[in-house]
Amino acid sequence: MSSGAEQTRWLQGCLRQLVDPGLVVDGIPGGRTTAALKRFQQEHGLQADGIAGPRTIAREGRGAGGPGAPGRAPAPGPPGGGGGGGCRSRPRARRRRGAPGMSSAASR
């Protein structure tokens, strides 16, 4: 499980490997992250809306041209490990304790 910042770092790491080597991986979404995401989406025939939805994530998981594509090293896995490397190792969203609709006993 991971935080939004970890998910953003994962996304930034993928985008850094695939489209923008100068992108800072800091977990803070900003203009350069959005621009890199839109560029990635355009290059892969996706709607370039700057939103990392399921189709975009699926494409990033395969990288540019798929695993082992010439000249493309896999992006780092999520911070703190959690599986193999590459953009495939996407951190999962964390369910918060005491989320609406859940009793405190159910969230333990």
A tleap script that builds the chain and sets N, CA, C and O, in Angstrom:
source leaprc.protein.ff14SB
mol = sequence {
  NMET SER SER GLY ALA GLU GLN THR ARG TRP
  LEU GLN GLY CYS LEU ARG GLN LEU VAL ASP
  PRO GLY LEU VAL VAL ASP GLY ILE PRO GLY
  GLY ARG THR THR ALA ALA LEU LYS ARG PHE
  GLN GLN GLU HIE GLY LEU GLN ALA ASP GLY
  ILE ALA GLY PRO ARG THR ILE ALA ARG GLU
  GLY ARG GLY ALA GLY GLY PRO GLY ALA PRO
  GLY ARG ALA PRO ALA PRO GLY PRO PRO GLY
  GLY GLY GLY GLY GLY GLY CYS ARG SER ARG
  PRO ARG ALA ARG ARG ARG ARG GLY ALA PRO
  GLY MET SER SER ALA ALA SER CARG
}
set mol.1.N position { 0.846 -1.175 0.000 }
set mol.1.CA position { 0.000 0.000 0.000 }
set mol.1.C position { 0.891 1.238 0.000 }
set mol.1.O position { 2.029 1.214 0.468 }
set mol.2.N position { 0.340 2.306 -0.535 }
set mol.2.CA position { 1.181 3.483 -0.653 }
set mol.2.C position { 0.347 4.744 -0.586 }
set mol.2.O position { -0.879 4.718 -0.696 }
set mol.3.N position { 1.037 5.830 -0.404 }
set mol.3.CA position { 0.386 7.136 -0.346 }
set mol.3.C position { 0.302 7.738 -1.741 }
set mol.3.O position { 0.886 7.225 -2.695 }
set mol.4.N position { -0.432 8.829 -1.836 }
set mol.4.CA position { -0.513 9.542 -3.106 }
set mol.4.C position { 0.847 10.024 -3.566 }
set mol.4.O position { 1.130 10.039 -4.763 }
set mol.5.N position { 1.697 10.421 -2.619 }
set mol.5.CA position { 3.039 10.882 -2.980 }
set mol.5.C position { 3.860 9.735 -3.565 }
set mol.5.O position { 4.625 9.944 -4.506 }
set mol.6.N position { 3.710 8.521 -3.016 }
set mol.6.CA position { 4.441 7.369 -3.553 }
set mol.6.C position { 3.946 7.035 -4.953 }
set mol.6.O position { 4.744 6.699 -5.828 }
set mol.7.N position { 2.640 7.123 -5.171 }
set mol.7.CA position { 2.098 6.869 -6.504 }
set mol.7.C position { 2.606 7.910 -7.495 }
set mol.7.O position { 2.931 7.586 -8.637 }
set mol.8.N position { 2.670 9.164 -7.048 }
set mol.8.CA position { 3.182 10.218 -7.921 }
set mol.8.C position { 4.656 9.993 -8.221 }
set mol.8.O position { 5.089 10.192 -9.356 }
set mol.9.N position { 5.440 9.581 -7.220 }
set mol.9.CA position { 6.860 9.273 -7.470 }
set mol.9.C position { 6.987 8.129 -8.465 }
set mol.9.O position { 7.849 8.165 -9.344 }
set mol.10.N position { 6.135 7.109 -8.335 }
set mol.10.CA position { 6.170 5.988 -9.291 }
set mol.10.C position { 5.895 6.500 -10.700 }
set mol.10.O position { 6.613 6.164 -11.643 }
set mol.11.N position { 4.851 7.316 -10.838 }
set mol.11.CA position { 4.491 7.877 -12.140 }
set mol.11.C position { 5.641 8.711 -12.690 }
set mol.11.O position { 6.010 8.578 -13.857 }
set mol.12.N position { 6.204 9.569 -11.848 }
set mol.12.CA position { 7.314 10.416 -12.286 }
set mol.12.C position { 8.524 9.582 -12.697 }
set mol.12.O position { 9.207 9.915 -13.666 }
set mol.13.N position { 8.791 8.499 -11.967 }
set mol.13.CA position { 9.905 7.624 -12.324 }
set mol.13.C position { 9.707 7.003 -13.690 }
set mol.13.O position { 10.644 6.922 -14.485 }
set mol.14.N position { 8.486 6.566 -13.964 }
set mol.14.CA position { 8.187 6.003 -15.282 }
set mol.14.C position { 8.345 7.065 -16.367 }
set mol.14.O position { 8.985 6.829 -17.392 }
set mol.15.N position { 7.759 8.227 -16.133 }
set mol.15.CA position { 7.840 9.295 -17.133 }
set mol.15.C position { 9.278 9.742 -17.353 }
set mol.15.O position { 9.663 10.085 -18.471 }
set mol.16.N position { 10.067 9.737 -16.293 }
set mol.16.CA position { 11.483 10.102 -16.415 }
set mol.16.C position { 12.206 9.107 -17.324 }
set mol.16.O position { 13.004 9.506 -18.172 }
set mol.17.N position { 11.931 7.830 -17.149 }
set mol.17.CA position { 12.566 6.798 -17.978 }
set mol.17.C position { 12.061 6.831 -19.422 }
set mol.17.O position { 12.832 6.616 -20.357 }
set mol.18.N position { 10.771 7.099 -19.599 }
set mol.18.CA position { 10.157 6.928 -20.906 }
set mol.18.C position { 10.103 8.174 -21.774 }
set mol.18.O position { 10.165 8.061 -22.998 }
set mol.19.N position { 9.988 9.378 -21.175 }
set mol.19.CA position { 9.843 10.571 -22.016 }
set mol.19.C position { 10.640 11.789 -21.583 }
set mol.19.O position { 10.937 12.636 -22.426 }
set mol.20.N position { 11.004 11.922 -20.310 }
set mol.20.CA position { 11.655 13.154 -19.858 }
set mol.20.C position { 12.740 12.854 -18.829 }
set mol.20.O position { 12.470 12.853 -17.628 }
set mol.21.N position { 13.971 12.598 -19.291 }
set mol.21.CA position { 15.053 12.256 -18.367 }
set mol.21.C position { 15.343 13.328 -17.315 }
set mol.21.O position { 15.955 13.023 -16.291 }
set mol.22.N position { 14.923 14.564 -17.539 }
set mol.22.CA position { 15.176 15.632 -16.585 }
set mol.22.C position { 14.068 15.815 -15.550 }
set mol.22.O position { 14.166 16.691 -14.691 }
set mol.23.N position { 13.018 15.000 -15.624 }
set mol.23.CA position { 11.900 15.149 -14.692 }
set mol.23.C position { 12.341 14.798 -13.278 }
set mol.23.O position { 12.935 13.746 -13.044 }
set mol.24.N position { 12.044 15.689 -12.342 }
set mol.24.CA position { 12.394 15.466 -10.941 }
set mol.24.C position { 11.374 14.518 -10.329 }
set mol.24.O position { 10.168 14.724 -10.457 }
set mol.25.N position { 11.868 13.471 -9.660 }
set mol.25.CA position { 11.005 12.506 -8.983 }
set mol.25.C position { 10.928 12.915 -7.519 }
set mol.25.O position { 11.767 12.537 -6.700 }
set mol.26.N position { 9.887 13.705 -7.210 }
set mol.26.CA position { 9.760 14.242 -5.860 }
set mol.26.C position { 8.402 13.956 -5.213 }
set mol.26.O position { 8.180 14.317 -4.057 }
set mol.27.N position { 7.501 13.316 -5.946 }
set mol.27.CA position { 6.194 13.004 -5.392 }
set mol.27.C position { 5.224 14.161 -5.400 }
set mol.27.O position { 4.120 14.055 -4.866 }
set mol.28.N position { 5.626 15.267 -6.004 }
set mol.28.CA position { 4.767 16.447 -6.069 }
set mol.28.C position { 4.355 16.662 -7.523 }
set mol.28.O position { 5.193 16.996 -8.361 }
set mol.29.N position { 3.057 16.471 -7.831 }
set mol.29.CA position { 2.628 16.673 -9.215 }
set mol.29.C position { 2.699 18.154 -9.572 }
set mol.29.O position { 2.250 19.008 -8.807 }
set mol.30.N position { 3.249 18.442 -10.702 }
set mol.30.CA position { 3.376 19.833 -11.129 }
set mol.30.C position { 3.273 19.937 -12.636 }
set mol.30.O position { 2.922 18.974 -13.318 }
set mol.31.N position { 3.581 21.105 -13.144 }
set mol.31.CA position { 3.460 21.372 -14.567 }
set mol.31.C position { 4.333 20.488 -15.437 }
set mol.31.O position { 3.899 20.047 -16.501 }
set mol.32.N position { 5.557 20.223 -15.000 }
set mol.32.CA position { 6.444 19.392 -15.822 }
set mol.32.C position { 5.985 17.939 -15.828 }
set mol.32.O position { 6.110 17.250 -16.841 }
set mol.33.N position { 5.451 17.467 -14.693 }
set mol.33.CA position { 4.911 16.109 -14.637 }
set mol.33.C position { 3.723 15.995 -15.586 }
set mol.33.O position { 3.616 15.030 -16.343 }
set mol.34.N position { 2.840 16.975 -15.542 }
set mol.34.CA position { 1.667 16.962 -16.420 }
set mol.34.C position { 2.076 17.014 -17.887 }
set mol.34.O position { 1.514 16.300 -18.718 }
set mol.35.N position { 3.053 17.860 -18.206 }
set mol.35.CA position { 3.526 17.967 -19.594 }
set mol.35.C position { 4.127 16.641 -20.061 }
set mol.35.O position { 3.874 16.213 -21.187 }
set mol.36.N position { 4.911 15.995 -19.217 }
set mol.36.CA position { 5.508 14.704 -19.578 }
set mol.36.C position { 4.428 13.649 -19.754 }
set mol.36.O position { 4.505 12.821 -20.662 }
set mol.37.N position { 3.423 13.676 -18.891 }
set mol.37.CA position { 2.330 12.725 -18.992 }
set mol.37.C position { 1.556 12.917 -20.292 }
set mol.37.O position { 1.219 11.943 -20.965 }
set mol.38.N position { 1.272 14.171 -20.646 }
set mol.38.CA position { 0.572 14.448 -21.901 }
set mol.38.C position { 1.405 14.007 -23.102 }
set mol.38.O position { 0.870 13.469 -24.072 }
set mol.39.N position { 2.699 14.234 -23.033 }
set mol.39.CA position { 3.581 13.809 -24.137 }
set mol.39.C position { 3.548 12.293 -24.281 }
set mol.39.O position { 3.446 11.774 -25.393 }
set mol.40.N position { 3.635 11.583 -23.161 }
set mol.40.CA position { 3.564 10.125 -23.181 }
set mol.40.C position { 2.237 9.679 -23.797 }
set mol.40.O position { 2.212 8.792 -24.649 }
set mol.41.N position { 1.147 10.293 -23.368 }
set mol.41.CA position { -0.165 9.920 -23.883 }
set mol.41.C position { -0.256 10.154 -25.386 }
set mol.41.O position { -0.773 9.305 -26.112 }
set mol.42.N position { 0.238 11.289 -25.860 }
set mol.42.CA position { 0.229 11.582 -27.292 }
set mol.42.C position { 1.028 10.543 -28.068 }
set mol.42.O position { 0.570 10.041 -29.095 }
set mol.43.N position { 2.218 10.223 -27.580 }
set mol.43.CA position { 3.102 9.282 -28.265 }
set mol.43.C position { 2.512 7.874 -28.334 }
set mol.43.O position { 2.929 7.068 -29.166 }
set mol.44.N position { 1.553 7.576 -27.473 }
set mol.44.CA position { 0.991 6.228 -27.406 }
set mol.44.C position { -0.472 6.171 -27.820 }
set mol.44.O position { -1.178 5.211 -27.511 }
set mol.45.N position { -0.923 7.210 -28.523 }
set mol.45.CA position { -2.261 7.199 -29.088 }
set mol.45.C position { -3.383 7.279 -28.062 }
set mol.45.O position { -4.501 6.830 -28.314 }
set mol.46.N position { -3.077 7.851 -26.913 }
set mol.46.CA position { -4.082 8.006 -25.860 }
set mol.46.C position { -4.591 9.445 -25.853 }
set mol.46.O position { -3.951 10.336 -26.411 }
set mol.47.N position { -5.734 9.667 -25.225 }
set mol.47.CA position { -6.222 11.029 -25.059 }
set mol.47.C position { -5.232 11.780 -24.172 }
set mol.47.O position { -5.002 11.393 -23.026 }
set mol.48.N position { -4.654 12.844 -24.697 }
set mol.48.CA position { -3.625 13.597 -23.966 }
set mol.48.C position { -4.280 14.594 -23.032 }
set mol.48.O position { -4.316 15.794 -23.302 }
set mol.49.N position { -4.804 14.069 -21.911 }
set mol.49.CA position { -5.507 14.912 -20.951 }
set mol.49.C position { -4.707 15.164 -19.672 }
set mol.49.O position { -5.147 15.920 -18.805 }
set mol.50.N position { -3.538 14.535 -19.550 }
set mol.50.CA position { -2.713 14.735 -18.360 }
set mol.50.C position { -3.215 14.006 -17.132 }
set mol.50.O position { -2.764 14.275 -16.019 }
set mol.51.N position { -4.149 13.083 -17.325 }
set mol.51.CA position { -4.684 12.297 -16.213 }
set mol.51.C position { -4.168 10.870 -16.353 }
set mol.51.O position { -4.316 10.248 -17.406 }
set mol.52.N position { -3.563 10.357 -15.287 }
set mol.52.CA position { -3.004 8.998 -15.318 }
set mol.52.C position { -4.106 7.992 -14.992 }
set mol.52.O position { -4.148 7.429 -13.898 }
set mol.53.N position { -4.996 7.779 -15.960 }
set mol.53.CA position { -6.090 6.830 -15.809 }
set mol.53.C position { -5.643 5.412 -16.123 }
set mol.53.O position { -4.463 5.180 -16.385 }
set mol.54.N position { -6.570 4.459 -16.101 }
set mol.54.CA position { -6.228 3.047 -16.298 }
set mol.54.C position { -5.515 2.748 -17.621 }
set mol.54.O position { -4.584 1.943 -17.647 }
set mol.55.N position { -5.934 3.376 -18.704 }
set mol.55.CA position { -5.286 3.112 -20.001 }
set mol.55.C position { -3.850 3.627 -20.019 }
set mol.55.O position { -2.950 2.969 -20.541 }
set mol.56.N position { -3.645 4.809 -19.445 }
set mol.56.CA position { -2.295 5.372 -19.384 }
set mol.56.C position { -1.400 4.496 -18.512 }
set mol.56.O position { -0.268 4.191 -18.889 }
set mol.57.N position { -1.903 4.096 -17.357 }
set mol.57.CA position { -1.122 3.259 -16.451 }
set mol.57.C position { -0.772 1.935 -17.127 }
set mol.57.O position { 0.351 1.448 -17.000 }
set mol.58.N position { -1.727 1.357 -17.842 }
set mol.58.CA position { -1.462 0.092 -18.538 }
set mol.58.C position { -0.353 0.271 -19.574 }
set mol.58.O position { 0.509 -0.597 -19.712 }
set mol.59.N position { -0.368 1.379 -20.298 }
set mol.59.CA position { 0.681 1.642 -21.297 }
set mol.59.C position { 2.035 1.856 -20.633 }
set mol.59.O position { 3.052 1.361 -21.118 }
set mol.60.N position { 2.048 2.590 -19.526 }
set mol.60.CA position { 3.312 2.820 -18.833 }
set mol.60.C position { 3.872 1.520 -18.290 }
set mol.60.O position { 5.087 1.321 -18.270 }
set mol.61.N position { 3.001 0.647 -17.856 }
set mol.61.CA position { 3.430 -0.654 -17.346 }
set mol.61.C position { 4.171 -1.461 -18.384 }
set mol.61.O position { 5.053 -2.256 -18.059 }
set mol.62.N position { 3.807 -1.253 -19.641 }
set mol.62.CA position { 4.497 -1.947 -20.737 }
set mol.62.C position { 5.706 -1.171 -21.207 }
set mol.62.O position { 6.556 -1.708 -21.917 }
set mol.63.N position { 5.789 0.090 -20.815 }
set mol.63.CA position { 6.905 0.925 -21.259 }
set mol.63.C position { 6.742 1.310 -22.715 }
set mol.63.O position { 5.713 1.024 -23.328 }
set mol.64.N position { 7.737 1.945 -23.258 }
set mol.64.CA position { 7.699 2.361 -24.655 }
set mol.64.C position { 8.155 1.208 -25.519 }
set mol.64.O position { 9.352 0.945 -25.631 }
set mol.65.N position { 7.217 0.526 -26.124 }
set mol.65.CA position { 7.573 -0.591 -26.987 }
set mol.65.C position { 7.599 -1.911 -26.262 }
set mol.65.O position { 7.968 -2.923 -26.858 }
set mol.66.N position { 7.225 -1.942 -25.012 }
set mol.66.CA position { 7.137 -3.205 -24.283 }
set mol.66.C position { 8.415 -3.531 -23.553 }
set mol.66.O position { 9.428 -2.848 -23.705 }
set mol.67.N position { 8.356 -4.594 -22.748 }
set mol.67.CA position { 9.530 -5.002 -21.986 }
set mol.67.C position { 10.697 -5.330 -22.916 }
set mol.67.O position { 10.525 -5.976 -23.950 }
set mol.68.N position { 11.854 -4.885 -22.536 }
set mol.68.CA position { 13.051 -5.198 -23.316 }
set mol.68.C position { 13.186 -4.406 -24.599 }
set mol.68.O position { 13.979 -4.772 -25.466 }
set mol.69.N position { 12.426 -3.326 -24.740 }
set mol.69.CA position { 12.537 -2.521 -25.946 }
set mol.69.C position { 13.957 -1.961 -26.041 }
set mol.69.O position { 14.530 -1.547 -25.033 }
set mol.70.N position { 14.525 -1.946 -27.252 }
set mol.70.CA position { 15.897 -1.461 -27.401 }
set mol.70.C position { 16.062 -0.040 -26.877 }
set mol.70.O position { 15.254 0.841 -27.171 }
set mol.71.N position { 17.111 0.167 -26.105 }
set mol.71.CA position { 17.441 1.489 -25.614 }
set mol.71.C position { 16.591 1.961 -24.451 }
set mol.71.O position { 16.695 3.116 -24.040 }
set mol.72.N position { 15.757 1.091 -23.916 }
set mol.72.CA position { 14.891 1.498 -22.808 }
set mol.72.C position { 15.153 0.636 -21.592 }
set mol.72.O position { 14.883 -0.565 -21.598 }
set mol.73.N position { 15.678 1.253 -20.551 }
set mol.73.CA position { 15.856 0.543 -19.290 }
set mol.73.C position { 14.549 0.628 -18.522 }
set mol.73.O position { 13.829 1.618 -18.659 }
set mol.74.N position { 14.218 -0.372 -17.721 }
set mol.74.CA position { 12.987 -0.288 -16.955 }
set mol.74.C position { 13.059 0.827 -15.918 }
set mol.74.O position { 14.122 1.109 -15.364 }
set mol.75.N position { 11.921 1.453 -15.665 }
set mol.75.CA position { 11.861 2.486 -14.633 }
set mol.75.C position { 11.946 1.816 -13.278 }
set mol.75.O position { 11.632 0.633 -13.149 }
set mol.76.N position { 12.367 2.559 -12.265 }
set mol.76.CA position { 12.475 1.958 -10.936 }
set mol.76.C position { 11.121 1.555 -10.387 }
set mol.76.O position { 10.095 2.136 -10.742 }
set mol.77.N position { 11.126 0.551 -9.515 }
set mol.77.CA position { 9.897 0.136 -8.844 }
set mol.77.C position { 9.513 1.165 -7.796 }
set mol.77.O position { 10.199 2.175 -7.632 }
set mol.78.N position { 8.428 0.916 -7.089 }
set mol.78.CA position { 7.972 1.876 -6.092 }
set mol.78.C position { 8.955 2.009 -4.943 }
set mol.78.O position { 9.684 1.062 -4.649 }
set mol.79.N position { 8.992 3.161 -4.286 }
set mol.79.CA position { 9.894 3.344 -3.152 }
set mol.79.C position { 9.644 2.295 -2.080 }
set mol.79.O position { 8.498 1.939 -1.804 }
set mol.80.N position { 10.706 1.808 -1.485 }
set mol.80.CA position { 10.569 0.819 -0.421 }
set mol.80.C position { 10.358 -0.588 -0.915 }
set mol.80.O position { 9.917 -1.444 -0.149 }
set mol.81.N position { 10.659 -0.859 -2.175 }
set mol.81.CA position { 10.503 -2.213 -2.703 }
set mol.81.C position { 9.087 -2.482 -3.119 }
set mol.81.O position { 8.435 -1.634 -3.727 }
set mol.82.N position { 8.602 -3.678 -2.789 }
set mol.82.CA position { 7.235 -4.017 -3.121 }
set mol.82.C position { 7.093 -4.733 -4.429 }
set mol.82.O position { 6.058 -4.605 -5.083 }
set mol.83.N position { 8.090 -5.483 -4.841 }
set mol.83.CA position { 7.953 -6.257 -6.070 }
set mol.83.C position { 9.089 -5.972 -7.008 }
set mol.83.O position { 10.051 -5.280 -6.675 }
set mol.84.N position { 8.953 -6.528 -8.199 }
set mol.84.CA position { 9.976 -6.367 -9.217 }
set mol.84.C position { 10.070 -4.923 -9.657 }
set mol.84.O position { 9.199 -4.111 -9.347 }
set mol.85.N position { 11.123 -4.608 -10.376 }
set mol.85.CA position { 11.316 -3.246 -10.845 }
set mol.85.C position { 10.426 -2.923 -12.021 }
set mol.85.O position { 9.557 -3.712 -12.395 }
set mol.86.N position { 10.643 -1.780 -12.590 }
set mol.86.CA position { 9.896 -1.372 -13.763 }
set mol.86.C position { 8.608 -0.669 -13.417 }
set mol.86.O position { 8.195 -0.616 -12.258 }
set mol.87.N position { 7.980 -0.130 -14.447 }
set mol.87.CA position { 6.736 0.601 -14.250 }
set mol.87.C position { 5.593 -0.335 -13.913 }
set mol.87.O position { 4.519 0.134 -13.537 }
set mol.88.N position { 5.781 -1.627 -14.031 }
set mol.88.CA position { 4.727 -2.573 -13.700 }
set mol.88.C position { 4.447 -2.623 -12.210 }
set mol.88.O position { 3.338 -2.969 -11.805 }
set mol.89.N position { 5.411 -2.290 -11.401 }
set mol.89.CA position { 5.277 -2.406 -9.944 }
set mol.89.C position { 4.586 -1.187 -9.364 }
set mol.89.O position { 5.135 -0.513 -8.492 }
set mol.90.N position { 3.385 -0.900 -9.844 }
set mol.90.CA position { 2.646 0.283 -9.422 }
set mol.90.C position { 2.170 0.139 -7.987 }
set mol.90.O position { 1.580 -0.881 -7.628 }
set mol.91.N position { 2.418 1.146 -7.166 }
set mol.91.CA position { 1.917 1.089 -5.799 }
set mol.91.C position { 0.399 1.120 -5.788 }
set mol.91.O position { -0.227 1.773 -6.624 }
set mol.92.N position { -0.182 0.418 -4.845 }
set mol.92.CA position { -1.638 0.415 -4.708 }
set mol.92.C position { -2.069 1.559 -3.797 }
set mol.92.O position { -1.334 1.977 -2.902 }
set mol.93.N position { -3.271 2.049 -4.048 }
set mol.93.CA position { -3.819 3.100 -3.191 }
set mol.93.C position { -4.054 2.529 -1.801 }
set mol.93.O position { -4.435 1.368 -1.656 }
set mol.94.N position { -3.833 3.321 -0.815 }
set mol.94.CA position { -3.997 2.908 0.575 }
set mol.94.C position { -5.427 3.180 1.019 }
set mol.94.O position { -5.960 4.268 0.799 }
set mol.95.N position { -6.029 2.206 1.633 }
set mol.95.CA position { -7.342 2.417 2.237 }
set mol.95.C position { -7.109 3.007 3.615 }
set mol.95.O position { -6.364 2.453 4.423 }
set mol.96.N position { -7.738 4.107 3.867 }
set mol.96.CA position { -7.535 4.805 5.132 }
set mol.96.C position { -8.393 4.178 6.216 }
set mol.96.O position { -9.530 3.771 5.975 }
set mol.97.N position { -7.838 4.107 7.392 }
set mol.97.CA position { -8.604 3.608 8.535 }
set mol.97.C position { -9.717 4.593 8.840 }
set mol.97.O position { -9.544 5.810 8.767 }
set mol.98.N position { -10.850 4.034 9.180 }
set mol.98.CA position { -11.966 4.885 9.540 }
set mol.98.C position { -12.572 5.603 8.349 }
set mol.98.O position { -13.191 6.656 8.504 }
set mol.99.N position { -12.397 5.041 7.159 }
set mol.99.CA position { -12.958 5.667 5.974 }
set mol.99.C position { -14.481 5.691 6.075 }
set mol.99.O position { -15.065 4.835 6.740 }
set mol.100.N position { -15.129 6.650 5.433 }
set mol.100.CA position { -16.582 6.731 5.504 }
set mol.100.C position { -17.217 5.394 5.116 }
set mol.100.O position { -16.794 4.736 4.165 }
set mol.101.N position { -18.226 5.020 5.865 }
set mol.101.CA position { -18.922 3.774 5.578 }
set mol.101.C position { -18.311 2.566 6.234 }
set mol.101.O position { -18.807 1.452 6.066 }
set mol.102.N position { -17.231 2.763 6.989 }
set mol.102.CA position { -16.590 1.642 7.658 }
set mol.102.C position { -16.540 1.928 9.142 }
set mol.102.O position { -16.212 3.035 9.569 }
set mol.103.N position { -16.874 0.900 9.931 }
set mol.103.CA position { -16.731 1.069 11.378 }
set mol.103.C position { -15.268 0.920 11.727 }
set mol.103.O position { -14.496 0.364 10.946 }
set mol.104.N position { -14.879 1.408 12.883 }
set mol.104.CA position { -13.469 1.321 13.262 }
set mol.104.C position { -13.044 -0.126 13.432 }
set mol.104.O position { -11.879 -0.443 13.196 }
set mol.105.N position { -13.943 -1.018 13.834 }
set mol.105.CA position { -13.597 -2.436 13.978 }
set mol.105.C position { -13.373 -3.067 12.616 }
set mol.105.O position { -12.507 -3.931 12.472 }
set mol.106.N position { -14.136 -2.652 11.615 }
set mol.106.CA position { -14.012 -3.227 10.281 }
set mol.106.C position { -12.729 -2.787 9.586 }
set mol.106.O position { -12.260 -3.469 8.675 }
set mol.107.N position { -12.163 -1.674 9.995 }
set mol.107.CA position { -10.975 -1.167 9.303 }
set mol.107.C position { -9.680 -1.699 9.880 }
set mol.107.O position { -8.609 -1.310 9.413 }
set mol.108.N position { -9.730 -2.563 10.865 }
set mol.108.CA position { -8.512 -3.093 11.465 }
set mol.108.C position { -8.061 -4.359 10.813 }
set mol.108.O position { -7.044 -4.929 11.209 }
savepdb mol mol.pdb
quit
